[in-house]
Amino acid sequence: MKQASDTIPKVFQHLRVGATQPDAGDIAIAAAAIQAGGLVAFPTETVYGLGANAWDAGAVAGIFRAKGRPASDPLIAHIARRAQLDELARAVPEQAHELCRRFWPGPLTLVLEKSHKVPANLTAGLDTVAARMPDHAVAVALIEAAGVPIAAPSANRFSRPSPTTAQHVLDDLAGDFDMLLDAGPTAIGLESTILSLVDNPPRLLRPGGVPLEALRQIIPDLRFEPRFLREDDAAPAPGTLLKHYSPRARLLLFQGSDDTAVYAAMRAEIAGNRRVGLILSNADAAAFADLDVAVECLGRDVAQSALRLFAAMRALDSAGVDLILARAPEKHGLGLAVWDRLLRAAEGTLIEA
C-alpha cells in the first residue's frame, strides 16, 4: 500500500482506483494534493468533479481558471459527514436535516445561508452556499482523507457536456489540473438536484438525480420555475445558465406527443443539412433507420438516457457533425433533468411539433 507522504504531485498523475474500495494510499496522495492547494478530478455518482480545498480561496480560484468558468457561477462544496454542513452553513433548518436523512448521501445539493468561513469566490459573492454529500466511495474517501470540504463543479471545460468517464475529463482539461482518480464510468450520468432552502417556500433551482416528485413528498409546496440566465448574470446555483452542457455542434430540441409530427419535423431539418447527428431513445431511433445520419441511442428508458446523454453529445462532436437533433423526454421523474440538460444544450431552442 502506498503511504501518505510529502510526495505531493509535481507532475500530473492518473491513478486508477477501485470504485467501491479505493486503495488508501492512492487516496492519501490525492488528499495531500488537495491539502496543498492542488486540483484533483474525482468521480461521484453523478459526474466527475474537479476538486479543491473549499476553505482555500486560492485553490478555489484555480478551479475557475482551469474550467474557464465565469466568477458569477457558484460552486458546490462536497462533504463526507453531516457535521461539515454546520461548518459551511449557519442556522441549518430542521427541514435541511430531514432532507439529509432521506437523501444523503446522494445527488441532492442544498442551498443554505453560508457561514463566515466560506470564501467569497466559492459562492460567487452570494450569502448562500451549496453543499452535498456524494454517494461514491472514492469521493467520500477523498473528502475524509483531506479533512476539508471539497469544492467541485463538473470536471469539464465550462459550458461543455459534463464528464461521465475519466477520458472525458482528459479530453477537456488535460494539463490544467494535478491528479485524476479514475474509477470508471459514473452511475447516474447527470448532476445533482439543487434545492434552495433560503427561499420561502423552498425552490428547486436545478432538476437532477433526485426527482422533484420525491422532494415534494417532504416539501409539498416546493416550487420549480426554470431559470435561463446569461453568462454575465449572477447565478443562484450551478447549472442555471441558459447555455450549458453544450456540444460544439448546434443542437435543436424537438418536443411533441405525436410521433408522426415530431419525426416529420426532424426529417425536414435533416433534409436541409449535410452532417447531422441524432440523439434519441431506441424506439425513436428506429424511425430513422433508413437515413444516412449518425445516431446515438440513449437506451430504453429515462435512467439509461440520463446515463448516456453527455457521452452521446461528445460522441457526435467527435464524429464531426454540424447539427444535432434530439427529442425532449416527458418531464417527470428523471426525465425532467434530461429535458433541462437538453434545453440548455440547445440554448433554449425548442421546436414544438
N, C-alpha and C positions, 0 to 999 in steps of 0.2 A: 504494500500500500504506500502511495506517495505521502510524504509528510508535509504539513504546513510549514512554510519557511519564508525566508526573505526573497525567495525567487519569484517576485512579482514580475509578470511577463514584460520583457523589454522588446520582444518581437511578438507578432501575432501567434496565438495558439488556438488550434482547433482540436477540442477534446471530445471524443465520442463517449458518451456516458449512458448507463442504463436508465431507461425511462421510469422504472419503479424502484430500483435500488442503485442509485448512482454511487460510484466509488468515492469514499470520503476524502481521499487525497486529492482527486480532481476538484471536488467541491471546495476544499481548503485553498487550493491555488486560485480558483475563481474568486473566492471570498476575499483573499488577500488583494487581488486586483481592485475589487470594489472598495475596500478599505483605503487603498492608496489613491483613490480618485479616478480609477480607470473605468472603461466601459466594457461590459460583458453582455453578450447576447445569449439568451437562455430560453428554453421552452416553457410555456404554460399550457393549460388545457385548451386555451382559445387560439392564440397565435404565438409566434416567437416575440420576445420583448428585448429591447435594448436598455440594459440596466446600469444605474449609477447610484451611489450613496445619496439617498433623498435628503440627508441633512447637509450635504456639501454643495453649496451654490455653484462652485466652480465645476464640479463633476456634472451637475445638472445642466449647466451651460454647454458642456461637451456633447450632451445628447442632442440639443438643438442644432449645434454646428454639424454634427455627423449626419443628421437626417435632413438638414436644410429646412427645418421646421420653424414656422413663424413664432415669435415670442408671445403672441396673443393666444396661443393654443396650449392650455394647461396639460400637465402630465398626471398620471395615476401613480400613487405610492402603493407598493405591494408589501404586505405584511405576512408574518407567519404565525403570530399569536394575537389574541384579542387585546391583550394589554398594550400592544403597539398602537392600536386605534386611539387609545386615550392620550398617547403622546402626540399624535398627529392632529387630533381634533379636540375641541373643548366643548363641554356641556353636551356630551353624546346622549341623545334622547333614548328613552326606553324602546321606542319604535325601531331604532337602529339595532339595538341588541336583539330584538325579536327577529329582525331580518337576518342578522348574523347567525343566530341559532338555526334558522331554517335553511339558509342558502350558502353559508360559508363552511368550509372552503368551497369556492365555486365561482362561476362567471357573473358575479354581481358586484358592481362598484357603487359605493355610497358617497354622495357629496354632502359634506358637513362643514360647520364653521371650523376654520383652521386654528391651530394653536400658534403661540408666538414663536415656536421653534422652527416652523416650516419656512424655508427660503421663499422669497417672493417670486423667483423665476419658476419654481415648481408649479405655482398656481397661476401663472400669468398675471400676477399682481392682484388677484381676486382675494376676497376674505374667506374663501372656501377652499377645501381640499378634497380631492377624490382619492378614495382608498378601497382596496380589495384584498382578499386572501385567496391566492390561486390554489387550484386543486391539481397540483402536479408535484410529484416527489422531488424533482430536480429544482424547481423554483423554490419550494419550501425549504429544502436543504440549504440552498444558496443564501436565502434570507437569514436563516438561523445561524449559519456559519459566519456570515458577515456581521451579524449583530446589529443591523440597522435596517430600517425600511428601505426598499429599493424602488426608486423612481424608474418606470419603464413604460414607454409607449411601444408600439409595434416596431420591430427591428427592420424597417424598410426606409427607402427614400420617401420623403414627405409627399403625400397625396397618391403614392403608388399603391397597388394591391398589397394587402398585408401578407406577411410571410408565414406559411404553414409548414415549411421544411427549412432545414439549415441551409440548403442550397439557395433558397430564395433570399435568405439573409446575405449570403455571399454575393449573389447577383447584384444586389443593391448597394451594399455597404462595405465590400472588401476594401481593406486599407484604412477604414475610418473608425475602427474600434479595436480593442485589445485582445478579446478572447471570445470564443464561441463554444458553448456547451451544446453538443449535438445529440439529441435523444430521439431522433426520428420525427415523423410527422406528428402534428398536434391532433388532438382528439375531436375538437368541436369545429375549428376552422373559421369561426367568426369571433369578434371581440366581445368583451363583457357587456352586459346591460348596465347602463348608468342611470342611477336613481338619485334625484336631489331631495334631501330631507330638509333643506333650508327654505324651500317653497311651502306655502300653505294654501291648498293641500299639496302634498308631495307631487313631484313631476318627473316623468320618465324623459330623460334627456337623450338617450340613445338606446334603441332596442338591441338586444344581443342574446347571449346564451341562456339567460333566464327569461322565459316568456312573460309578456305583460299579464296574461291571464293568471299565471301563478302568483305574481306580485299582488294582483287585485284580490286574492284570497285573504291577504293580510291588510292591504290598504284599498278598500273598496272604492274610494274616491280618487284614486291615482289618476292624474291627468297625463295625456300624451298628445302633444301638439308639435308635429315635426318642425324643426327649425333648420333653415338652409342659409347659412351665413357666408359672406365673402371672406377672403383671406385676411383682409385688414380689419375685420370686425373682431371684437373681443368675444371669444368663445366661452360659454359657461362650462363646457366639458369637452374632452377629446371627441373627435368624430362628428362634430356638428357643423362643419364647414360644408358648403354646397359641393365643391369639387374635392372629392376624397375617394380613396380606394380605386383610383382610375388607372386603366391600362393606357398605353401610349396611343393605341388606335382609338378613334372616335367610337363611342358606344351609344346605341339607340335602344331604348327600353319600350317594349310594346305591352299594352295592357288591354284585356278584354275577356269576357266569359265565353264568347262564341269562337270556337276553334277555327272554323272556316274563315271568318273575318280576320282573325289575327294572322293566320297563315297567308292569306291573300295580301295583307298589308306588308308582311315581311318579304314575300316573294317580289312584290313591286319594288321594294327597296333594293333587293338583291339584283334585280334586272338592270338597274341603273349604275351598278358599281362593279369594279373588277375583282378586287381582293377582299372577299367578305368572309367573316367567321361567325359562327352561331354558338351561343351558349344556351342550351335547352335541356329540359328533362328528357329522359329516354323516350317517353311517349311522344313528346313534341318533335324530337329529332327524327323520328321515323317518317314524319310528313315531308321531310326534305331530302330523303334518301336518293332521289333522282337527280339532285343538283350537284354540281362540282364546286362545293364550298367546304371550308374547314369547319368541322363540327366538334365541339367539346360537350360531351354528355355529362349532366350533373347527377344522374342516377335516378332511382325510382321514387324517392321521397324527399321531403324537405331537409331531413337530417343529412342525407347524402349531398344534397345541393349545397348546404352550408359548408360542409367539409371540403367540397371540391371547387367552390366558386372562385376563390382567388387564384388557385392553381390554374384554373381554366383560362382566366384572363391573361395570366403570364404565358401560358402555352400558345395562345393565339397571337400575342405580341411576338413571341419567338418565331411563329410561322410567317410573320411579315404581313399580316392582314392590315388593311387600311380602315376597315369598318367592322364593328362587332354588333350583331343584333341579339337581343335577349328578350325573353318573355318574363313579365313580372309574375311572381307566385301570389297565391292568396295571402292576405295579410292577417294571418292568425298563427299562433304558436311561433315556432322558429321562422316561419315564413315572413313575418313582419321584419325581422332582422335582415333576411336575404333581400327583401324588397327595398329596404333602406339602403343597403350597400350598393345595389344595382342602380338605384335612382341617383345616388351621389356619384357613382362611377360614370353615369350618363350626364352629369352636371345638370340634372333636373329635366332632361329631355324625355318626356313621357308621351308616347303616341297611343291614343285611345283608338281601338279598332272594334 
